[in-house]
Amino acid sequence: MYTVTVTRDLIAQHFLTVPNPGPEGELHSHHFGVELTLRGPELDRYRYLTDIDAVNAMLDEVEARYADETLNDLPEFEGGNPSVERFARVVWERVAEALDPDYVEALEVRIWEDETACAGYEQSV
C-alpha cells in the first residue's frame, strides 16, 4: 500500500459543550496541525498515488475555512461538541469528495491539538 502524507498548521478557536468541561468549556485557541494521509494500492501513469500539489490545494481550502474561526459558530459543528475527533471527521468529509477513488482507496485525517495529542478519522473513499 502506498501512502502520501501532507500537513498544515492553522489556528482556530472552540469551546467544548459537554457536561463539566473544565477550562475547555471557555473559548480558547489551538494551534492545530492537520495531517492528511492518502492510501492506495496502485500508482497512476505518472507513478504518483496523488499529486501533492493537489493535496496542498485541498489543505488551502481547509485552512481558508477554519483558520481564525470559532468552530462552534460554523454550521458543520452545529448541534454537537466541537471536539478534535469531530473536527477530524468534518475535514475528512471536505477532502474525501475531492479525491480520485481510482487510486486513493482510503483517507486518514489526524488533527493535532498540541505536540502530544491528536485525534483522527479514517475511512475508505
C-alpha positions, 0 to 999 in steps of 0.5 A, a space after each residue: 500500500 502506498 501512502 502520501 502524507 501532507 500537513 498544515 498548521 492553522 489556528 482556530 478557536 472552540 469551546 467544548 459543550 459537554 457536561 463539566 468541561 473544565 477550562 475547555 468549556 471557555 473559548 480558547 485557541 489551538 494551534 492545530 496541525 492537520 495531517 492528511 494521509 492518502 492510501 492506495 494500492 496502485 500508482 497512476 501513469 505518472 507513478 504518483 498515488 496523488 499529486 501533492 500539489 493537489 493535496 496542498 490545494 485541498 489543505 488551502 481550502 481547509 485552512 481558508 475555512 477554519 483558520 481564525 474561526 470559532 468552530 462552534 459558530 460554523 454550521 458543520 459543528 452545529 448541534 454537537 461538541 466541537 471536539 478534535 475527533 469531530 473536527 477530524 471527521 468534518 475535514 475528512 468529509 471536505 477532502 474525501 469528495 475531492 479525491 480520485 477513488 481510482 487510486 486513493 482507496 482510503 483517507 486518514 485525517 489526524 488533527 493535532 491539538 498540541 505536540 502530544 495529542 491528536 485525534 483522527 478519522 479514517 475511512 475508505 473513499 
